[in-house]
């Protein structure tokens, strides 16, 4: 088995790489603009390819002569895409579509696991979201991801590729950095409370979110590589099941797990941010569950996994 992962130097890419190394005998080709000095990348089953997604020569080096599954995680994230729609078009549309076409030419009908996003559903959703919820993105990032969902469905229809697209909820807890993600506050609160530091939250205590740990995301992505695509809907895309909670519930759970105080968190809600990232209604995902995807199950489990990853990364 030969797996290729774009965006492999990122937060979710690292979690997926760790899972594949632990659970499979596969050779991995990891692609990103840069990689850290983590010992993970020194495994002799790994080949590193550095480059930009929009560089055709770099994509050619990444795909090589053949592969089993391509995990496409690389993207210009939401906030950065909104600030620079032209760059989002280059990376999230043009380079991504070129990658899919090159993958089809290199390995016809290969499995593609594509990380889409709940942002395709928009910020102001109906009272309940299920598999019939229309695509209505409110940001450039969600629009470009939705366009790639359609492109993959068309490539499946023409028997060019065997794609599985998964819409990720908020993934926790990312390292503290200028990630360009508007939802970064959901990870930042973990780091603040774990360090016993105050945090100003940009959404209200009543804000509601769909969340998943990086470890569960990696489990789901790995499953996307091995499932029978006949279990997927005709669109080849599913919204993943997630833990839904309020910001107050998340803060209380992190505080209990870290031994800190929920009073360290104060609230200064931003109306637009809350409308787009803190008003997520009850979620029903029968198509994803039928295909074998799962959530963390409980908020406490999600928080425990997120904190464990934070502390492992901090300690090297």
C-alpha positions in Angstrom: 0.0 0.0 0.0 1.3 3.4 -0.9 -0.4 6.4 0.6 0.1 10.0 -0.4 -0.9 12.8 2.0 -1.0 16.5 1.0 -0.8 19.0 3.9 1.0 16.3 5.8 3.0 18.8 7.8 -0.1 20.3 9.3 -2.1 19.4 12.4 -4.5 16.9 10.9 -1.9 15.6 8.5 0.4 14.7 11.4 -2.3 12.9 13.3 -3.2 10.9 10.1 0.4 10.1 9.5 0.8 8.8 13.0 -2.3 6.6 12.7 -1.2 5.1 9.3 2.2 4.3 10.6 0.7 2.6 13.7 -2.1 0.8 12.0 -0.8 -0.2 8.5 2.2 -1.5 6.7 2.0 1.2 4.1 4.7 3.4 2.6 3.8 7.1 3.0 4.7 10.0 0.7 4.1 13.2 2.6 3.7 16.5 0.8 3.8 20.0 2.3 5.5 23.4 2.0 7.7 22.6 5.0 8.0 20.0 7.8 9.0 20.4 11.4 11.9 18.5 13.0 9.5 15.9 14.6 11.0 12.4 14.9 7.9 11.2 13.2 9.2 12.3 9.8 12.4 10.2 10.2 10.5 6.9 9.9 12.1 4.9 7.1 8.6 4.2 5.6 8.2 7.9 4.9 9.3 9.9 1.8 9.1 13.7 2.2 8.3 15.9 -0.7 8.4 19.7 -0.1 6.8 22.1 -2.5 3.7 24.3 -3.2 0.5 22.6 -4.3 0.3 25.0 -7.3 3.7 23.8 -8.5 3.1 21.1 -11.2 6.6 19.7 -10.9 6.2 19.3 -7.1 2.8 17.5 -7.6 4.5 15.1 -10.1 7.2 14.3 -7.6 4.5 13.7 -5.0 2.4 11.3 -7.0 5.3 9.4 -8.5 4.5 6.4 -10.8 1.6 4.9 -8.7 -0.2 5.1 -5.4 -3.0 3.4 -3.6 -4.8 6.3 -1.9 -4.4 10.1 -2.0 -5.4 12.0 1.1 -5.9 15.6 0.0 -5.7 17.8 3.2 -3.8 20.8 1.9 -5.7 24.0 1.5 -5.6 27.8 2.1 -7.8 28.0 5.3 -10.9 30.0 5.8 -9.7 33.3 7.2 -6.7 33.4 4.9 -8.9 32.5 1.9 -11.4 35.3 2.7 -8.5 37.8 2.8 -7.0 36.6 -0.5 -9.7 35.1 -2.8 -7.3 35.0 -5.7 -4.8 32.8 -3.8 -7.7 30.7 -2.6 -8.7 30.2 -6.3 -5.1 29.2 -7.1 -4.7 26.7 -4.3 -8.2 25.5 -3.3 -9.6 25.4 -6.9 -7.0 25.3 -9.7 -4.2 23.4 -8.1 -6.6 21.0 -6.4 -8.4 20.2 -9.6 -5.1 19.8 -11.4 -4.0 17.4 -8.7 -7.2 15.3 -9.1 -6.8 15.2 -12.9 -3.1 14.2 -12.5 -4.0 11.5 -10.0 -6.6 10.1 -12.4 -4.0 10.0 -15.1 -1.4 8.4 -12.8 -3.7 5.8 -11.1 -7.1 5.5 -12.8 -10.0 5.0 -10.4 -7.7 5.5 -7.4 -9.2 6.3 -4.0 -9.1 10.0 -3.2 -10.0 11.0 0.4 -10.8 14.7 0.3 -11.2 16.9 3.4 -14.1 19.2 2.8 -15.7 21.3 5.5 -19.0 22.1 7.2 -18.4 25.7 5.8 -20.1 24.5 2.6 -23.4 24.5 4.6 -23.1 28.2 5.4 -23.2 30.2 8.6 -26.9 30.6 9.1 -28.3 27.1 9.0 -31.8 25.6 9.5 -33.1 24.5 12.9 -31.7 21.0 12.2 -29.1 19.9 9.8 -29.3 16.5 8.1 -28.1 14.9 4.9 -30.7 16.9 2.9 -29.4 20.3 4.1 -28.6 22.4 1.0 -25.1 23.7 0.2 -25.1 27.4 0.9 -21.5 28.6 1.7 -21.1 32.0 3.2 -17.3 32.3 2.7 -14.9 31.8 -0.2 -13.3 28.8 1.6 -16.6 27.0 1.8 -17.5 27.9 -1.8 -14.3 26.5 -3.2 -14.6 23.3 -1.2 -18.2 22.9 -2.4 -16.9 23.3 -6.0 -14.4 20.5 -5.5 -17.0 18.3 -4.0 -18.9 18.6 -7.3 -15.8 18.0 -9.3 -15.0 14.8 -7.5 -18.6 13.6 -7.9 -18.3 14.2 -11.6 -15.0 12.3 -11.8 -16.6 9.4 -10.0 -19.5 9.4 -12.4 -17.0 9.2 -15.3 -15.1 6.4 -13.5 -11.9 8.5 -13.4 -11.5 8.3 -9.6 -13.0 6.6 -6.6 -13.5 9.6 -4.3 -14.7 9.9 -0.7 -15.2 13.5 0.5 -15.8 14.2 4.2 -17.0 17.5 5.6 -14.9 18.1 8.8 -16.4 19.9 11.8 -14.1 22.0 14.1 -11.0 19.9 14.8 -9.3 20.2 18.2 -7.0 21.3 19.5 -4.7 22.9 17.0 -1.2 24.3 18.0 -1.2 28.0 18.8 -0.2 29.8 15.6 -1.4 32.3 13.1 -3.3 29.6 11.2 -5.6 31.9 9.3 -8.6 30.0 10.7 -11.5 32.0 12.0 -12.3 29.1 14.3 -8.9 29.2 16.0 -10.5 30.4 19.3 -11.8 26.8 19.8 -8.2 25.5 20.1 -6.8 28.6 21.8 -9.1 28.1 24.8 -7.5 24.7 25.4 -4.0 26.2 25.5 -5.0 29.0 27.8 -6.8 26.9 30.3 -4.2 24.2 30.3 -1.6 26.9 31.1 -3.9 28.5 33.7 -4.1 31.7 31.8 -7.1 34.1 31.2 -8.8 33.9 27.8 -11.2 36.3 26.1 -13.7 34.2 24.0 -15.1 35.8 20.9 -18.4 34.0 21.1 -21.0 33.8 23.8 -21.3 31.0 26.4 -24.5 29.9 24.6 -22.7 29.5 21.2 -23.0 26.0 19.9 -20.4 24.1 17.8 -19.8 20.8 16.1 -16.4 19.4 17.2 -14.1 16.5 16.7 -10.7 15.6 18.1 -7.7 15.3 15.7 -7.4 11.6 16.7 -11.0 10.9 15.7 -10.5 12.9 12.5 -7.5 10.6 11.6 -9.6 7.5 12.4 -12.3 8.8 10.0 -9.9 9.7 7.2 -8.2 6.3 7.5 -11.7 4.7 7.3 -12.3 6.8 4.2 -9.4 5.0 2.5 -10.7 1.5 3.1 -14.5 1.7 3.0 -16.6 0.3 0.2 -17.5 3.3 -1.9 -20.9 1.7 -2.5 -21.7 2.6 1.0 -21.3 6.3 0.1 -24.2 8.4 -1.3 -24.1 9.2 -5.0 -22.6 12.6 -4.2 -19.6 10.9 -2.7 -19.7 13.4 0.2 -20.8 13.1 3.8 -21.0 15.5 6.7 -19.2 13.8 9.5 -20.9 13.1 12.9 -19.6 15.4 15.6 -20.0 16.2 19.3 -22.3 19.3 19.6 -21.9 21.4 22.7 -22.1 25.0 23.9 -19.0 27.1 24.5 -19.9 27.1 28.2 -20.0 23.3 28.2 -16.7 23.1 26.4 -15.0 25.6 28.8 -16.4 23.7 31.8 -15.1 20.4 30.5 -11.6 21.7 29.7 -11.5 23.4 33.1 -12.4 20.2 34.9 -9.8 18.1 32.9 -7.0 20.7 33.5 -7.8 21.5 37.1 -8.1 25.2 36.1 -11.1 27.5 36.6 -13.8 28.3 34.1 -13.7 31.8 35.5 -10.5 32.4 33.6 -12.6 32.7 30.5 -14.5 36.0 29.8 -16.7 36.6 26.9 -16.7 39.4 24.3 -18.9 38.0 21.5 -18.3 39.1 17.9 -21.7 38.9 16.2 -20.4 37.8 12.7 -18.1 35.2 14.2 -20.8 33.8 16.3 -23.2 33.7 13.4 -20.7 31.7 11.3 -19.1 29.5 14.0 -21.3 29.5 17.1 -24.8 28.9 15.8 -24.6 25.2 14.8 -27.9 23.4 15.3 -28.6 19.7 16.1 -26.9 17.5 13.6 -28.1 14.3 12.0 -25.6 12.3 9.8 -27.2 9.0 8.8 -25.2 8.8 5.5 -21.9 9.1 7.3 -22.9 6.6 10.0 -24.0 4.1 7.4 -20.6 4.5 5.7 -18.9 3.7 9.0 -17.8 7.2 10.2 -18.1 8.2 13.8 -17.7 11.1 16.3 -15.7 11.0 19.5 -19.0 10.0 21.3 -18.7 12.3 24.3 -17.4 15.7 25.0 -15.2 14.5 27.8 -13.6 12.0 25.5 -12.9 14.7 22.9 -11.4 17.0 25.5 -9.2 14.2 26.9 -7.9 13.4 23.4 -7.3 17.0 22.5 -5.4 17.7 25.8 -3.3 14.5 25.4 -2.2 15.6 21.9 -1.4 19.2 23.1 0.8 17.8 25.9 2.5 15.2 23.7 3.3 17.9 21.1 4.6 20.2 23.8 6.9 17.6 25.2 8.2 16.6 21.8 
